[in-house]
Amino acid sequence: MEKVLITGSAGFIGGYVVEELLRQGYQVVGVDNYSKYGPVKKSYDDNPNYELVIADVTDTERMTELLMDCDHFIAGAALIGGISYFHTYQYDLIAQNERIIASSCDAAIAVKKAGGKLKKVTYMSSSMVFESTDRWPSKEGDELLVPPPLSSYGFQKLAVEYFARAAKGQYDIDYTILRPFNCVGIGESRALGDVEIHSGNVQLAMSHVVPDLVQKVLKGQDPLHILGEGNQVRHYTYGGDLARGIVLSLNHPAALNTDFNISTPVGHTVVELAEVIWRKIKGPDVPLNIVSDPAFEYDVQKRVPDVTKAKEVLGFEATTTLDDMLDEVIPWIENAIAEGTI
């Protein structure tokens, strides 16, 4: 049984990855400091193959100890949030995330020097590295050809990729870089540090488009408020599909020392997304009226991945449709609203 250390294990994507790792028979050590949501209960907390360590990833000595007997390291911890979060915490996103990735790499390097059995580090990058692109779909390698991201979050995620390649170049730390696109799923709740923003008559704390729109429709907002004109294109990818791709890459020989976009090939505009959510909640006969609110500065208009490499090299495809995602997400958000956690 191989042992995997994953940081950010109590987070949104991290929860899906831990579930998939356990399902596939890995022994898992999760590291989280509960800084985003506070203590959370996960379905796998009592799994005998799972151990949760409450620790800060910037504690390099502790990270080194935990990594010493691990086969894999998924470096998933980071400050992350929706579009309002990017603007509220511009400095913290770059400063703290740099500390987190530097400590992660330092720990991996220390383990390598000490003769540990760590095979490689799997780095979680982001579609935001393509924030300033002028070509679509964005394929692996474009991040080195187009202007750097404008947001501090996107710029730092690009830096993560430089850390990965530099650690390989100087210390021979093998890596895989993965770029998720617009994760959708259950388990995301109100973050401790999120700032309330008004969207019409509804207060929101996350400003991730899918849970925000679902929340507004469930609360009866009409007309429905969206950010910008609604022609922004996103590829909404189910968390379970992302986890499958991440875990698939761990021991795939062709994933060594390269990078992959992990996403669905199907894109939707925000207006299309709003229409699907509205119909699922309101039914076919209630007309949808939309009001456009001013967009945030870093609200990228098109984020479109080329997923050819993941399909051809890894054999990975994200197959869950937007309809199926929403059938899971809408009841979950309805319950979260009732419980006051969203």
C-alpha positions as CSV (number, residue, x, y, z in Angstrom):
1,M,0.0,0.0,0.0
2,E,1.5,3.3,-1.1
3,K,1.4,6.3,1.2
4,V,0.4,9.7,0.0
5,L,0.7,13.0,1.9
6,I,-1.8,15.6,0.7
7,T,-1.8,19.2,2.1
8,G,-5.0,21.2,2.1
9,S,-6.8,17.9,2.7
10,A,-9.8,19.6,4.4
11,G,-10.3,21.9,1.5
12,F,-12.8,21.8,-1.4
13,I,-10.7,19.9,-4.0
14,G,-8.7,18.2,-1.3
15,G,-11.8,16.5,0.0
16,Y,-12.5,14.9,-3.4
17,V,-8.9,13.8,-3.8
18,V,-8.7,12.2,-0.4
19,E,-11.9,10.2,-1.2
20,E,-10.5,9.0,-4.5
21,L,-7.1,8.1,-2.9
22,L,-8.8,6.0,-0.3
23,R,-11.2,4.4,-2.9
24,Q,-8.1,3.3,-4.9
25,G,-6.4,1.8,-1.8
26,Y,-3.8,4.3,-0.9
27,Q,-2.8,5.1,2.7
28,V,-3.4,8.8,3.1
29,V,-1.9,11.5,5.5
30,G,-3.8,14.7,5.2
31,V,-2.3,18.0,6.5
32,D,-4.5,21.1,7.1
33,N,-4.5,23.9,9.6
34,Y,-8.3,24.6,9.2
35,S,-7.4,28.2,8.3
36,K,-10.1,28.5,5.6
37,Y,-13.3,26.9,7.0
38,G,-12.4,26.1,10.5
39,P,-12.8,22.5,11.8
40,V,-14.8,20.5,9.3
41,K,-16.2,16.9,9.5
42,K,-15.4,14.7,6.5
43,S,-16.9,11.4,5.6
44,Y,-13.5,9.7,5.6
45,D,-12.3,11.0,9.0
46,D,-12.7,7.5,10.6
47,N,-11.2,5.5,7.7
48,P,-8.4,3.4,9.0
49,N,-6.2,4.3,6.0
50,Y,-6.6,8.0,6.7
51,E,-4.7,10.2,9.2
52,L,-5.3,13.9,9.6
53,V,-2.5,16.0,11.0
54,I,-3.5,19.5,12.1
55,A,-0.4,21.5,11.1
56,D,0.8,24.5,9.1
57,V,2.5,23.6,5.8
58,T,5.0,26.5,6.4
59,D,6.4,24.4,9.3
60,T,9.1,22.8,7.1
61,E,10.6,20.6,9.9
62,R,7.1,19.1,10.6
63,M,6.5,18.6,6.9
64,T,9.8,16.9,6.4
65,E,9.0,14.5,9.3
66,L,5.6,13.6,7.8
67,L,7.0,13.2,4.3
68,M,9.9,10.9,5.2
69,D,8.0,7.6,4.8
70,C,5.7,8.8,2.0
71,D,5.7,7.6,-1.7
72,H,3.9,10.7,-3.0
73,F,3.3,14.3,-2.0
74,I,0.3,16.2,-3.4
75,A,1.0,19.9,-2.7
76,G,-2.5,21.1,-2.6
77,A,-2.5,23.7,0.3
78,A,-3.0,27.3,-0.7
79,L,-5.1,30.4,0.1
80,I,-7.8,30.3,-2.6
81,G,-11.3,31.8,-3.0
82,G,-13.7,33.3,-5.5
83,I,-13.3,36.5,-7.5
84,S,-14.0,38.8,-4.5
85,Y,-11.4,36.9,-2.5
86,F,-8.8,37.6,-5.2
87,H,-9.3,41.3,-4.7
88,T,-9.7,41.4,-0.9
89,Y,-6.5,39.4,-0.2
90,Q,-4.2,40.4,-3.1
91,Y,-1.1,40.6,-0.9
92,D,-1.8,37.6,1.3
93,L,-2.5,35.4,-1.7
94,I,1.0,35.9,-3.1
95,A,2.9,36.2,0.1
96,Q,1.4,33.3,2.1
97,N,1.1,31.0,-0.9
98,E,4.8,31.6,-1.7
99,R,5.7,30.6,1.8
100,I,3.6,27.5,1.5
101,I,5.1,26.3,-1.8
102,A,8.7,27.1,-0.7
103,S,8.2,25.1,2.5
104,S,6.7,22.2,0.5
105,C,9.6,22.1,-1.8
106,D,12.1,22.5,1.0
107,A,10.6,19.5,2.8
108,A,10.7,17.4,-0.4
109,I,14.4,18.4,-0.9
110,A,15.2,17.5,2.7
111,V,13.6,14.1,2.3
112,K,15.5,13.5,-0.9
113,K,18.8,14.3,0.8
114,A,17.9,12.0,3.7
115,G,17.3,9.1,1.4
116,G,13.5,9.0,1.8
117,K,11.3,7.0,-0.6
118,L,9.4,10.0,-2.1
119,K,8.9,9.4,-5.8
120,K,7.7,12.9,-6.8
121,V,5.7,16.0,-5.9
122,T,2.4,16.6,-7.6
123,Y,1.8,20.4,-7.7
124,M,-1.6,21.9,-7.9
125,S,-1.5,24.9,-10.3
126,S,-4.5,26.6,-11.8
127,S,-6.2,27.7,-15.0
128,M,-5.4,31.2,-13.8
129,V,-1.9,30.9,-15.2
130,F,-3.6,31.5,-18.6
131,E,-5.3,34.7,-17.3
132,S,-3.6,36.9,-19.9
133,T,-3.7,34.5,-22.8
134,D,-4.6,35.7,-26.3
135,R,-5.1,32.2,-27.7
136,W,-7.9,29.6,-27.1
137,P,-8.0,26.8,-26.2
138,S,-5.1,27.2,-23.9
139,K,-2.7,24.3,-24.2
140,E,0.2,23.2,-22.0
141,G,3.2,25.5,-22.8
142,D,1.1,28.6,-23.6
143,E,1.7,29.9,-20.0
144,L,5.4,30.4,-21.1
145,L,4.5,32.2,-24.3
146,V,1.7,34.7,-23.3
147,P,2.0,37.7,-20.9
148,P,2.0,36.7,-17.2
149,P,-1.2,36.8,-15.1
150,L,-2.4,40.2,-13.9
151,S,-3.8,39.0,-10.6
152,S,-1.5,38.1,-7.7
153,Y,-3.2,34.7,-7.4
154,G,-2.6,33.8,-11.0
155,F,0.9,35.1,-10.9
156,Q,1.7,33.0,-7.8
157,K,0.2,29.9,-9.4
158,L,2.6,30.4,-12.3
159,A,5.4,30.7,-9.8
160,V,4.4,27.3,-8.4
161,E,5.2,25.8,-11.8
162,Y,8.6,27.5,-11.7
163,F,9.2,26.1,-8.2
164,A,8.4,22.6,-9.6
165,R,10.8,22.9,-12.5
166,A,13.6,24.6,-10.4
167,A,13.4,21.9,-7.7
168,K,13.8,19.3,-10.5
169,G,16.6,21.2,-12.1
170,Q,18.7,21.7,-9.0
171,Y,17.7,18.9,-6.7
172,D,16.3,16.3,-9.1
173,I,12.8,16.3,-7.4
174,D,10.5,14.7,-9.9
175,Y,7.2,16.4,-10.4
176,T,3.8,16.6,-12.1
177,I,2.0,19.9,-12.6
178,L,-1.8,19.8,-12.8
179,R,-4.1,22.7,-13.7
180,P,-7.7,22.3,-12.6
181,F,-10.3,24.4,-14.3
182,N,-13.3,25.8,-12.4
183,C,-14.1,23.0,-9.9
184,V,-17.7,22.4,-9.1
185,G,-19.0,20.1,-6.4
186,I,-20.2,19.9,-2.8
187,G,-18.3,20.6,0.4
188,E,-17.5,24.3,-0.2
189,S,-18.8,26.4,2.6
190,R,-18.4,30.0,3.9
191,A,-14.7,30.7,4.5
192,L,-13.7,32.3,7.8
193,G,-12.0,35.3,6.1
194,D,-14.5,35.9,3.3
195,V,-15.9,39.4,3.0
196,E,-19.7,39.8,2.5
197,I,-20.6,41.3,-0.8
198,H,-24.0,42.4,-2.0
199,S,-25.5,41.0,-5.2
200,G,-28.9,42.6,-5.6
201,N,-30.8,41.7,-2.5
202,V,-28.6,38.7,-1.6
203,Q,-25.4,38.8,0.5
204,L,-22.7,36.4,-0.7
205,A,-19.5,35.3,0.9
206,M,-17.9,33.1,-1.8
207,S,-18.4,34.7,-5.2
208,H,-17.8,31.4,-7.0
209,V,-20.3,31.6,-9.8
210,V,-22.0,28.2,-9.5
211,P,-22.8,28.2,-5.7
212,D,-23.6,32.0,-5.9
213,L,-26.1,31.6,-8.7
214,V,-27.7,28.6,-7.1
215,Q,-27.9,30.4,-3.8
216,K,-29.6,33.5,-5.4
217,V,-32.2,31.5,-7.2
218,L,-33.0,29.4,-4.2
219,K,-33.4,32.6,-2.2
220,G,-35.9,33.9,-4.7
221,Q,-33.9,36.6,-6.4
222,D,-35.7,37.9,-9.5
223,P,-34.3,39.4,-11.7
224,L,-31.2,37.4,-11.3
225,H,-28.0,39.4,-10.8
226,I,-24.8,38.3,-12.6
227,L,-21.3,39.9,-12.8
228,G,-20.7,41.5,-16.1
229,E,-22.6,40.8,-19.3
230,G,-22.6,37.1,-18.7
231,N,-20.6,36.2,-21.8
232,Q,-17.7,35.0,-19.8
233,V,-16.8,31.4,-20.8
234,R,-15.8,28.8,-18.2
235,H,-15.4,25.0,-18.3
236,Y,-17.1,23.8,-15.1
237,T,-15.4,20.6,-14.0
238,Y,-16.8,18.2,-11.5
239,G,-14.6,17.7,-8.3
240,G,-14.8,14.0,-8.6
241,D,-13.5,14.1,-12.2
242,L,-10.6,16.4,-11.1
243,A,-9.8,13.9,-8.3
244,R,-9.8,11.0,-10.7
245,G,-7.3,12.9,-13.0
246,I,-5.1,13.9,-10.1
247,V,-4.9,10.3,-8.7
248,L,-4.4,8.8,-12.1
249,S,-1.3,11.0,-12.7
250,L,0.4,9.8,-9.5
251,N,2.0,6.6,-10.8
252,H,1.5,7.1,-14.5
253,P,5.0,6.9,-16.1
254,A,4.1,9.5,-18.8
255,A,3.1,12.0,-16.1
256,L,6.6,12.4,-14.8
257,N,8.2,15.9,-15.1
258,T,5.4,17.3,-17.3
259,D,2.2,19.3,-17.0
260,F,-1.5,18.7,-17.7
261,N,-4.7,20.7,-18.0
262,I,-7.4,18.8,-16.0
263,S,-10.8,19.9,-17.2
264,T,-13.9,19.1,-19.1
265,P,-13.8,20.0,-22.9
266,V,-17.3,21.5,-22.6
267,G,-17.7,25.2,-22.0
268,H,-20.6,27.4,-21.0
269,T,-21.2,31.2,-20.7
270,V,-22.4,32.5,-17.4
271,V,-25.8,33.3,-19.0
272,E,-26.1,29.7,-20.2
273,L,-25.1,28.5,-16.7
274,A,-27.7,30.8,-15.2
275,E,-30.4,29.5,-17.5
276,V,-29.7,25.8,-16.6
277,I,-29.7,26.6,-12.9
278,W,-32.9,28.7,-13.2
279,R,-34.8,25.9,-15.1
280,K,-33.7,23.2,-12.6
281,I,-35.0,25.2,-9.7
282,K,-37.9,27.2,-11.1
283,G,-39.1,24.9,-13.8
284,P,-39.7,25.5,-17.5
285,D,-42.4,28.2,-17.3
286,V,-41.0,30.9,-15.1
287,P,-39.2,33.5,-17.3
288,L,-35.6,34.3,-16.5
289,N,-34.7,38.0,-16.2
290,I,-31.1,39.0,-15.8
291,V,-29.4,42.2,-14.4
292,S,-25.7,42.8,-15.1
293,D,-23.7,44.1,-12.2
294,P,-20.2,45.6,-12.7
295,A,-17.6,42.9,-13.1
296,F,-14.5,42.6,-11.0
297,E,-11.1,43.7,-12.5
298,Y,-9.7,40.2,-12.8
299,D,-12.9,38.5,-14.1
300,V,-11.3,36.8,-17.2
301,Q,-13.6,36.7,-20.2
302,K,-12.5,33.4,-21.6
303,R,-10.9,30.5,-19.8
304,V,-10.9,27.6,-22.3
305,P,-8.6,24.6,-21.8
306,D,-7.0,22.3,-24.4
307,V,-7.5,18.9,-22.8
308,T,-5.9,16.9,-25.7
309,K,-2.7,16.1,-23.8
310,A,-4.5,14.7,-20.7
311,K,-6.6,12.5,-22.9
312,E,-3.9,11.2,-25.2
313,V,-1.1,10.8,-22.6
314,L,-3.0,9.9,-19.4
315,G,-6.2,8.5,-20.9
316,F,-8.1,11.0,-18.7
317,E,-11.4,12.6,-19.6
318,A,-13.8,14.6,-17.4
319,T,-17.1,13.1,-18.2
320,T,-19.6,14.5,-15.7
321,T,-22.1,16.9,-17.4
322,L,-23.1,20.3,-16.0
323,D,-26.6,18.9,-15.6
324,D,-25.4,16.0,-13.4
325,M,-23.1,18.3,-11.3
326,L,-26.1,20.6,-10.6
327,D,-28.3,17.7,-9.6
328,E,-25.8,17.1,-6.8
329,V,-24.9,20.7,-6.0
330,I,-28.3,22.3,-5.8
331,P,-29.8,20.0,-3.0
332,W,-26.5,20.4,-1.1
333,I,-26.6,24.2,-1.2
334,E,-30.3,24.1,-0.3
335,N,-29.4,22.2,2.8
336,A,-26.4,24.4,3.5
337,I,-28.6,27.5,3.4
338,A,-31.0,25.9,5.9
339,E,-28.1,25.2,8.2
340,G,-26.6,28.6,7.8
341,T,-23.2,27.3,6.5
342,I,-23.3,29.1,3.2
